[in-house]
Amino acid sequence: MYNFLLDLDYTIFFFINGNLSNPFFDWFMPVLDKPGPYLLPFILLWIYLIFKTKTRKLFILLLVPLTILCVDQTGLAVKKLELRARPWVGQETGTVNHLGGSGGKHKSFPSNHAANAAALAVIFSYLVRKPRCIFWIFAAIVMFSRIYIGVHYPADIIAGGLLGLVISKLIIFAFEKIKLLNKKGG
């Protein structure tokens, strides 16, 4: 079963990284390799929500940075175990369409980009009820870009996405419990 999943992971990777290659994606997907271009819209929305909201300013103010900090540091701790090399490591030249950075050669698992993108999608889907799908489409594009530019396998993306999803849901749950306790105590 493990070999089947590994083969499937490689097959999906090479399909996305090689077969879907095109000039527009070759230009656009590497832009998402650095966090700035995909974090900036979320930061602006976060600031807007802080100033717009009348009752839950502290909640919104703390929720985003605390979640990203927890997700990112957990992902980094797992990466330090060096469970998997990046797709471009040890490959013959030309096999992997490598369009991203070359750091963390043996730190592919899990994808922190995917973890943070999923966490942000969860948080902003929670804070802004409509249109939730925009946050998830954005997260999916970031996740897809990691495979396309040759820096992560699909399993790295799935693990990162699940990491971000679980941690952000737990933090929201904890904040809600604290809010309920404060209401009961006051």
BELJO-V404176 format. One record per residue. N is the residue number from 1. RES is the residue in one letter. OMEGA is omega as a letter, one per 30 degrees, with the letter a starting at -180 (999 if undefined). Layout:
BEGIN
n=<N | N>
res=<RES | RES>
omega=<OMEGA | OMEGA>
END
This chain:
BEGIN
n=<1 | 2 | 3 | 4 | 5 | 6 | 7 | 8 | 9 | 10 | 11 | 12 | 13 | 14 | 15 | 16 | 17 | 18 | 19 | 20 | 21 | 22 | 23 | 24 | 25 | 26 | 27 | 28 | 29 | 30 | 31 | 32 | 33 | 34 | 35 | 36 | 37 | 38 | 39 | 40 | 41 | 42 | 43 | 44 | 45 | 46 | 47 | 48 | 49 | 50 | 51 | 52 | 53 | 54 | 55 | 56 | 57 | 58 | 59 | 60 | 61 | 62 | 63 | 64 | 65 | 66 | 67 | 68 | 69 | 70 | 71 | 72 | 73 | 74 | 75 | 76 | 77 | 78 | 79 | 80 | 81 | 82 | 83 | 84 | 85 | 86 | 87 | 88 | 89 | 90 | 91 | 92 | 93 | 94 | 95 | 96 | 97 | 98 | 99 | 100 | 101 | 102 | 103 | 104 | 105 | 106 | 107 | 108 | 109 | 110 | 111 | 112 | 113 | 114 | 115 | 116 | 117 | 118 | 119 | 120 | 121 | 122 | 123 | 124 | 125 | 126 | 127 | 128 | 129 | 130 | 131 | 132 | 133 | 134 | 135 | 136 | 137 | 138 | 139 | 140 | 141 | 142 | 143 | 144 | 145 | 146 | 147 | 148 | 149 | 150 | 151 | 152 | 153 | 154 | 155 | 156 | 157 | 158 | 159 | 160 | 161 | 162 | 163 | 164 | 165 | 166 | 167 | 168 | 169 | 170 | 171 | 172 | 173 | 174 | 175 | 176 | 177 | 178 | 179 | 180 | 181 | 182 | 183 | 184 | 185 | 186>
res=<M | Y | N | F | L | L | D | L | D | Y | T | I | F | F | F | I | N | G | N | L | S | N | P | F | F | D | W | F | M | P | V | L | D | K | P | G | P | Y | L | L | P | F | I | L | L | W | I | Y | L | I | F | K | T | K | T | R | K | L | F | I | L | L | L | V | P | L | T | I | L | C | V | D | Q | T | G | L | A | V | K | K | L | E | L | R | A | R | P | W | V | G | Q | E | T | G | T | V | N | H | L | G | G | S | G | G | K | H | K | S | F | P | S | N | H | A | A | N | A | A | A | L | A | V | I | F | S | Y | L | V | R | K | P | R | C | I | F | W | I | F | A | A | I | V | M | F | S | R | I | Y | I | G | V | H | Y | P | A | D | I | I | A | G | G | L | L | G | L | V | I | S | K | L | I | I | F | A | F | E | K | I | K | L | L | N | K | K | G | G>
omega=<l | a | l | a | l | l | l | l | l | a | l | l | a | l | a | a | a | a | a | a | l | a | a | l | l | l | a | a | l | l | a | l | l | a | a | a | l | l | a | l | l | l | l | l | l | l | l | a | l | a | a | a | a | a | a | a | a | l | a | a | a | a | a | a | l | l | a | l | a | a | a | a | l | l | l | l | l | l | a | l | l | a | a | l | l | a | a | a | l | l | l | l | l | a | l | l | a | a | a | l | a | l | l | a | a | a | a | a | f | l | l | l | a | a | a | l | l | l | l | l | l | a | a | l | l | a | a | a | l | f | a | a | l | a | a | l | l | l | a | l | l | a | l | a | a | l | a | a | l | a | l | l | l | l | l | a | l | l | l | l | l | l | l | l | a | a | a | l | l | l | l | l | l | l | l | l | l | l | l | l | l | l | a | a | a | 999>
END
